[in-house]
Amino acid sequence: MFKRQQQQQPVETPLFETSFLGFWCKVYANRVEFKATYGTKSVSLSQIAGIEAGMSFELTTTGGERYTIPTNKKKELQQAIMQAQANFLASMQQQQHATPAKSIADEIAKLHALWQQGIITQADFEQGKKTLLGQ
């Protein structure tokens, strides 16, 4: 009998990590993971609304949740999260621009080609054209 081989997922390396008194925080390309007094948590970079690195390090989410992360590297952690957020935002914008929007003219040309090939009728072509033009 053959043993089923398990595929191993590649290990993701954090962009920044720090630990302090048994607590830890890791900044990844798309999220921040940390262990604080209330357990471990993972917050997407897109959900981070604010960072305060005063007397304590506080993370605020877009949902209004506040997390205090024990660390002795407040400024470094703040900079790492801000840099990761900037990179994350840039990659999201790049993905949006990489997918070209289909123009109405392109869609009408596709319908016309289908009509020319006999795949749809002239009535289907006319109706599709009207729908695309919002008529």
GIVENCOR-V993360 format. One record per backbone hydrogen bond with DSSP energy under -1.0 kcal/mol. NH is the residue of the N-H (numbers start at 1). CO is the residue of the C=O. If there is no record, write none. Layout:
nh co
NH CO
NH CO
//
This chain:
nh co
15 27
16 27
18 25
20 23
23 20
25 18
26 33
27 16
28 31
32 43
33 26
34 41
35 24
36 39
39 36
41 34
43 32
45 30
47 44
48 45
49 60
50 60
52 58
54 56
58 52
59 67
60 50
61 65
62 47
64 61
67 59
69 57
77 73
78 74
79 75
80 76
81 77
82 78
83 79
84 80
85 81
86 82
87 83
88 84
89 85
90 86
91 87
92 88
93 89
94 90
95 91
96 92
97 93
98 94
107 103
108 104
109 105
110 106
111 107
112 108
113 109
114 110
115 111
116 112
117 113
118 115
119 114
120 114
125 121
126 122
127 123
128 124
129 125
130 126
131 127
132 128
133 129
135 130
//
